[in-house]
Structure formats: structure tokens, C-alpha cells
Amino acid sequence: MTATPPVHALPAGATLRPLVLPERADAGPTPLIREYAEVRNRSILESTGRDDDALSAESLLPMLYSTPDRTRRQWYVEQDGRIVGCCALDILQDDGGRTAFVIVALLGDAQDEGIGRAAYDHLESVARDAGVRKLVHFAEHRDDGSDLDPIPSPTGFGSVPADRAARFLIRNGYTLETVERASELVWNDDTAAVLESRRTDAARHASAYRIVQWMLPTPAEYVDGYAWMKSRMSTDVPEGDLGLPEETWDAARVAQQDERTAARGYHQFVTAAQHIETGELSAFNELAIGPDASGTTHQYDTLVLAGHRGHRLGMLVKTEGLLAWRERYPNSPRVIAYNSEQNRPMLSINEDLGFTAFTYEGAWKKELS
């Protein structure tokens, strides 16, 4: 007999209930999962004004299950018989479960009733009981008319408006650690010519490298090198004092990621620079799109390994990737990318290619006693 999931009472007659997943992701979304996905998407649209990160229930469901590297739990907030919020706690296993990402997202008509604070408190208690010692929360910030000064990043790069989300996080013991810039490249008549020009120039400085590209799943001959580069993303990209754990990647973890991407209905393209003499993969760039080929393209990770910098490989893999991607997905109108404001080398490349900033995201941390 299946046990009834525990219900946690919240203010204003709301309750916090664990989200029960189907036994298998390929079983398809239940009505509850569909409503959860709809509320998630609405809350993002209300708070950001954008739907770039909206996901269908079919694409969201595979992302909700735990994996060896991450323990995932979700809850939903119910009020007056309807879902008004989504909550998630992702515990990272790369540092033995000491760090977790936390999300609480409420619809606008469920705010200002103490529900969000109570939901955060409950997730914090669950995290502490699980051995978590640090919570990390990413929040997009918008100017909401507050007369408070912007909150500067302690890194010295960037700031975020002292908006509703920032004020809430500060009241609840979070500190801003770094700022991320969200940029977009909108395709126009000049974009391809700019990319081709920058690619030609970069290639002149990278004669010791060749370009290799693939759609997921990752080919066997590249999986070890790709796994190593993915592991360096967690150590080489500046993040201030956020202190995220170093990630361990191997062929199994790459295969697991590839399978989850396919299960979501997403298509991902990797462009890598390979050192000709040694065969070492030295830099890479990732581009992905959902089931709708006319939707927004997401640029995920881009990295040049430390020992191969100074050859314009960052510019090379980005331009090669974007030009090849445009041939595959000509109806995708824009590419969005997130970069730390500290990461001036990558931001400079993006700016040179025509990316422009459209919003900023704060990375917040709370140490648990």
C-alpha cells in the first residue's frame, strides 16, 4: 500500500505537498505534473516577462528525477484547491551532499501572504536534516521601482537591482556572491558575415587545432575528452565565493546527460577544438534547442582548457558552432547565453559577435549552521 505523502501547512490556508513522480519518466506526465509545469511556466513569465525557459510537461518530467550526481526533490504549493507555487531542492553529490540548489516560485496572486517565507523555511529544514550545509539560489532581478541602491557584487563586477526578490533573499539570510549576465544574439542580415569574419581571424591563430562537431549522443572517440572538459567547467569558470563543488565527469555521466537531453526532446550540438598533434580536446561550445525548431536556442557551456588559452579557441568554437547551427536550425531567431560578469574573456567574445545584455541574475548563498 502506497503511503500518503506528508502535507506541510503554510499560511493563508495553503499547503506544501511533495510532488509524486511516475515510477518511470517514459510513462509520461500525470495531470498533476502537467499542472505543476504550467504553474512553473506562469511563475517564470510573471517574474521575468519572458518564456525562454518555459518547458512542456514532457520536457520537464525527465529533469525531476534524481541521478547519481544529484538528489532531486520537488513540492507544490496548493491553495483553495489549485497549485499556486513550485518548490525544488537539488542536493549535489559531488561534495557528499553538502551543497544544494533551492527554488521557491509562487504565482503573483499567492505572494505577500507569508507563503514563500514558510516554504523556504521548510525546504531549509529538509536540507539541514539531509546534511546540507550551503544553499544556493539563482534569481533574475528586474528594476521594480525601488528607491534603494543596486546591490553590488562582492567580486567587483556587476550589480543587481534591489528588487522584491533581492530584498526577500537578504531578509532570509542569503548573501549575493556573483552576478550573471544574460545576453542574446538576434539573427539578422549581418550576423553570418560577422561570424564568418571572426571565425577566419580566429582560425589564423589556431593552426595547431582542428574543429570537430557532433550532435548528441557523444561519439565514443570524444567522450573521455569531453568529460574532462565538463569537469573543468566547475573549477575554471569564475564564480566569486559561491563555492560550488568540483564535479567529477566520466563516460557514464556523459551518457546519462545525453540520455536526459534526448528524453526531454532537446537537441544539443557540440563544437570542440582538437589539438592536432596530441588529439586532446582543448575547447568546446554547446548549443541546444527544444522540440520546437523555431524556438530560442540556448548556449550552454563554453570553455577553453587552461593549457590551450591564447589561441583564440573560444572565438573559434563559438563561431564555428553558431554558423553550423544556423544551417541546421535556420528558424531559431535568437541565441541566449549566461556568463558571469567576472568572465571578461567570454563576455568580450560575445559582445564582439553581437550579443547584447537583456537581464541580470544574482547567485545567492546561505550557509546553514
TAFENMO-V850192 format. One record per pair of residues at least 4 apart in sequence whose ideal C-beta (glycine too) atoms are under 8 Angstrom apart, sorted by the first residue. I is the first residue (numbers start at 0). J is the second residue. Records with the same first field share a line. If there is no record, write none. Layout:
I: J, J
This chain:
4: 16, 17, 19
5: 17
6: 14, 15, 16
7: 14, 15, 16, 74, 121
8: 13, 14, 15
9: 13, 14, 15, 76, 113, 114, 117, 118, 121
10: 112, 113, 114, 117
11: 78, 109, 112, 113, 114
12: 78, 79
13: 76, 77, 78, 83, 84, 109, 112, 114
14: 76, 77, 78
15: 74, 75, 76, 77, 86, 117, 118, 121
16: 74, 75, 76, 77
17: 72, 73, 74
18: 31, 32, 35, 63, 73, 74, 75
19: 31
20: 24, 32, 60, 63, 64, 73
21: 26, 27, 28, 29, 32, 60
22: 26
24: 60, 61, 63, 64, 262
25: 262
27: 57, 60
28: 32, 33, 36, 56, 57, 59, 60
29: 33
30: 34
31: 35, 75
32: 36, 56, 59, 60, 63
33: 37, 56
34: 38, 82
35: 39, 56, 59, 73, 75, 82, 85
36: 40, 54, 55, 56, 59, 60
37: 41, 56
38: 42, 75, 82, 83, 84, 85, 104, 106
39: 43, 54, 59, 85, 104
40: 44, 50, 53, 54
41: 45, 106
42: 46, 84, 85, 104, 105, 106
43: 47, 49, 50, 52, 53, 104
44: 48, 49, 50, 53
45: 106, 107
46: 104, 139, 141, 164
47: 139, 141, 358
48: 141
49: 358
51: 295, 297, 335
54: 58, 59, 62, 263, 289
55: 59, 264, 290
56: 60
57: 263, 264
58: 62, 263, 264, 265, 289, 290
59: 63, 263
61: 259, 262, 263
62: 259, 263
63: 71, 73
64: 71
65: 69, 70, 71
66: 71, 255, 259
67: 92, 252, 255
68: 91, 92, 93, 246, 247, 252
69: 89, 90, 91, 92
70: 89, 90, 92, 96, 129
71: 87, 88, 89, 90
72: 87, 88, 89, 90, 125
73: 85, 86, 87, 88
74: 85, 86, 87, 118, 121, 122
75: 82, 84, 85, 86
76: 82, 83, 84, 85, 86, 105, 109, 114, 118
77: 81, 82, 83
78: 83, 109, 114
83: 105, 106, 108, 109, 114
84: 103, 104, 105, 106, 109, 114, 115, 118
85: 102, 103, 104
86: 102, 103, 104, 118, 122
87: 100, 101, 102
88: 99, 100, 101, 102, 122, 125, 126
89: 99, 100, 101
90: 96, 98, 99, 126, 129, 131
91: 96, 97, 98, 99, 100, 243, 244
92: 96
93: 233, 244, 245, 246, 247
94: 98, 244, 245
95: 130
96: 129, 130, 131
97: 130, 131, 132, 133, 244
98: 131, 132, 133, 135, 242, 243, 244
99: 126, 129, 131, 133, 134, 135
100: 134, 135, 136, 137
101: 119, 122, 123, 126, 134, 135, 136
102: 136
103: 115, 118, 119, 122
105: 109, 110, 114, 115, 118
106: 110
109: 114
110: 114, 115
113: 117
114: 118
115: 119, 167
116: 120, 167, 171
117: 121
118: 122
119: 123, 171
120: 124
121: 125
122: 126
123: 127, 134, 365, 367
124: 128
125: 129
126: 131, 134, 367
127: 131, 367
131: 367
132: 366, 367
133: 242, 364, 365, 366, 367
134: 173, 364, 365, 367
135: 241, 243, 362, 363, 364
136: 168, 173, 362, 363, 364, 365
137: 179, 360, 361, 362, 363
138: 164, 165, 168, 360, 361, 363
139: 164, 181, 358, 359, 360
140: 159, 160, 162, 164, 165, 358, 359, 360, 361
141: 160, 162, 358
142: 160, 162
143: 160, 162, 163
145: 160, 161, 162, 166
147: 161, 166
148: 161
149: 158, 159, 160, 161
150: 158, 159, 160, 161, 165, 175, 361
151: 155, 157, 158
152: 156, 157, 158, 159, 175, 176, 177, 178, 239, 340
153: 174, 175, 176, 177, 239, 240
154: 176, 177, 178, 237, 239, 340, 341
156: 177, 178, 339, 340, 341, 343
157: 177, 178, 180, 340, 359
158: 178, 359
159: 165, 175, 178, 359, 360, 361
160: 165
161: 165, 166
162: 166
163: 167
164: 168, 361
165: 169, 175, 361
166: 170
167: 171
168: 173, 175, 361, 363
169: 173, 174
171: 365
172: 365
173: 363, 364, 365
174: 363, 364, 365
175: 361, 362, 363
176: 238, 239, 240, 241, 362, 363, 364
177: 237, 238, 239, 240, 241, 339, 340, 341, 361, 362
178: 339, 340, 359, 360, 361, 362
179: 337, 338, 339, 340, 359, 360, 361, 362
180: 337, 338, 339, 340, 346, 356, 359, 360
181: 335, 336, 337, 356, 357, 358, 359, 360
182: 335, 336, 337, 338, 346, 349, 354, 355, 356, 357
183: 333, 334, 335, 336, 354, 355, 357
184: 190, 321, 333, 334, 335, 336, 349, 352, 353, 354, 355
185: 190, 332, 333, 353
186: 190, 325, 331, 332, 333, 334
189: 193
190: 194, 353
191: 195, 322, 325
192: 196
193: 197, 352, 353
194: 198, 318, 321, 322, 352
195: 199, 318, 322
196: 200
197: 201, 314, 318, 351, 352
198: 202, 314, 315, 318, 319, 322
199: 203
200: 204, 311, 314
201: 205, 311, 312, 314, 315, 318
202: 206, 315
204: 310, 311
205: 272, 310, 311, 312, 315
207: 274, 275, 276, 310
208: 272, 273, 274, 275, 281, 282, 307, 310, 312, 315
209: 272, 273, 275
210: 270, 271, 272, 273, 315, 316, 319
211: 221, 270, 271, 272, 273, 280
212: 268, 269, 270, 271, 319, 320, 323
213: 217, 218, 221, 268, 269
214: 266, 267, 268, 269
215: 257, 260, 261, 266, 267, 268, 269
216: 254, 257, 258, 261
217: 221, 222, 225, 253, 254, 257, 269
218: 222
221: 225, 271, 280
222: 226, 250, 253, 254
223: 227, 250
224: 228, 271, 273, 279, 280
225: 229, 253, 269, 271, 280, 283
226: 230, 248, 249, 250, 252, 253
227: 231, 248, 280
228: 232, 271, 280, 282, 283, 302, 304
229: 246, 248, 252, 253, 300
230: 234, 245, 246, 247, 248
231: 235, 302, 304, 305
232: 236, 246, 300, 302
233: 243, 244, 245, 246
234: 245
235: 302, 304, 305
236: 302, 339, 342
237: 339, 341, 342
238: 242, 243, 339, 341, 362
239: 339, 341, 362
240: 364
241: 362, 364
242: 364
247: 252
248: 252, 253
249: 253
250: 254
251: 255
252: 256
253: 257
254: 258
255: 259
256: 260
257: 261, 267
258: 262
259: 263
260: 265, 266, 267, 287
261: 265
263: 289
264: 289, 290
265: 287, 288, 289, 290
266: 287, 288
267: 285, 286, 287, 299
268: 285, 286, 287, 320, 323, 324, 327
269: 283, 284, 285, 320
270: 283, 284, 286, 316, 317, 319, 320, 323
271: 280, 281, 282, 283, 284, 316
272: 280, 281, 282, 283, 303, 307, 312, 315, 316
273: 278, 279, 280, 281
274: 278, 279, 280, 281, 307
279: 304, 307
281: 303, 304, 306, 307, 312
282: 301, 302, 303, 304, 307, 312, 313, 315, 316
283: 300, 301, 302, 316
284: 298, 300, 301, 316, 317, 319, 320
285: 298, 299, 300, 301, 320
286: 296, 297, 298, 299, 320, 321, 324, 334
287: 296, 297, 299
288: 292, 294, 295, 296, 297, 328, 331
289: 294
292: 328, 330, 331
293: 330, 331, 332
294: 331
295: 331, 332, 333, 334, 335
296: 324, 328, 331, 333, 334, 335
297: 334, 335, 336
298: 334, 335, 336
301: 313, 316, 317, 336, 345
303: 307, 308, 312, 313, 316
304: 308
307: 312
308: 312
310: 315
311: 315
312: 316
313: 317, 344, 345, 348
314: 318, 348, 351
315: 319
316: 320
317: 321, 348, 349, 352
318: 322, 352
319: 323
320: 324
321: 325, 334, 352
322: 326
323: 327
324: 328, 331, 334
325: 329
334: 354
335: 357
336: 349, 354
337: 360
338: 342, 345, 346, 349
340: 346, 359
342: 346
343: 347
344: 348
345: 349
346: 350
347: 351
348: 352
349: 354
350: 354, 355
